[in-house]
Every structure is written in C-alpha cells, then in structure tokens.
Amino acid sequence: MNKLCIFAGTTAAGYAFWWLGGLLGFEFFGCFLLSGVGSVIGVWAGWKVAQKLGG
C-alpha cells in the first residue's frame, strides 16, 4: 500500500506542477524543474496517506 500511494502521489503532483509551469509560461526546463519539486511533494503526501490508511 505504501508504494502504491507514493506512486500515485508522485504521478499526480508531478503532472500538476508541470501543468502549473505551463500556465505560468515556463519553457520545458522550467516545467521539468517544477515537476521535480511536485514529485518530491507527491512522495511526501503519498507516504502520509499510506500511514493514515495503514493505521
């Protein structure tokens, strides 16, 4: 369950931050960097969700 939640969080947050970078007018590299930040946040959020679901 832990790996699944982290994977889902990383995917969703990484994509959301990439989309946000596009809205802000960033080029590829800026979107790539924002996506990396979002992925790190997604790992943390997924881990927290897995802890709550696991007990």
C-alpha positions in Angstrom: 0.0 0.0 0.0 2.9 2.3 0.8 4.4 2.0 -2.7 1.1 2.5 -4.4 0.3 5.7 -2.5 3.7 7.1 -3.2 3.5 6.2 -6.8 0.0 7.9 -7.1 1.2 11.0 -5.2 4.3 11.3 -7.3 2.5 11.0 -10.6 -0.4 13.3 -9.7 1.7 16.0 -8.1 4.4 15.9 -10.8 1.9 16.3 -13.5 0.0 19.1 -11.6 3.2 21.0 -11.2 4.2 20.5 -14.8 0.8 21.9 -15.8 1.2 24.8 -13.4 4.5 25.6 -15.0 2.9 25.7 -18.4 0.2 28.0 -17.2 2.9 30.3 -15.8 4.6 30.4 -19.2 7.7 28.4 -18.4 9.5 26.5 -21.1 10.4 22.9 -21.0 13.2 23.2 -18.5 11.2 25.3 -16.0 8.3 22.8 -16.3 10.8 20.0 -15.7 12.1 21.6 -12.6 8.7 22.3 -11.2 7.6 18.8 -11.9 10.6 17.5 -9.9 9.5 19.7 -7.0 6.0 18.4 -7.3 7.2 14.8 -7.4 9.0 15.3 -4.1 5.9 16.8 -2.6 3.9 13.9 -4.0 6.2 11.3 -2.4 5.7 13.0 1.0 2.0 13.3 0.5 1.6 9.7 -0.6 3.7 8.5 2.3 1.4 10.4 4.7 -1.7 9.0 3.1 -0.3 5.4 3.3 0.4 6.0 7.0 -3.2 7.1 7.7 -4.6 4.2 5.7 -2.3 1.6 7.3 -3.3 2.5 10.8 
